[in-house]
């Protein structure tokens, strides 16, 4: 899910080490557009193990973009012209790794599967955790938690609602307070 095509996955192999060396993790990579003008869109974050809260500010995006360009320019893995776009996954982020589903347990999500399950491919409900390689989702009107194999999920995104916005505001306030604390101790 971090990459859709074989070309995306090849680029991930090339760029994952760059992101990791700089203390970031690639959430999703998409190479879009036709042969004439393409866009390489990369969503990244500072993972918790690196002291991050999933956020990316403008300086982070610029730093990572420069690091990617240092590898992409000489390797030239993309034919033709392209624009590199590095961004934060945002508050209503895509969920692309099992760890994303774990860390967002209790939040509402939309899932799309690569096959029919219970007669449909799209589901909306509250994340109920992860068991092995299965994602739990509590669907409205259902008593039992539906367990969906992670491998079946082709798209997953958090639903923007008041609860998610509250979490985002709390994380932003904590980050600002930490930055202010750091500035005060640096003086």
Secondary structure, 3 states (H helix, E strand, C coil): CCCCCHHHHHHHHHHHHHHHHCCCEEEEEEEEECCCCEEEEEEEECCHHHCCCCCCCHHHHHHHHHHHHHHHHHHCCCCCCEEEEEEECCCCCECCCHHHHHHCCCCEEEEEEEEEECCEEEEEEEEEEEECCEEEEEECCCCCCEEEEHHHEEEEEECCCHHHHHHHHHHHHHHHHHHHHHHHHHC
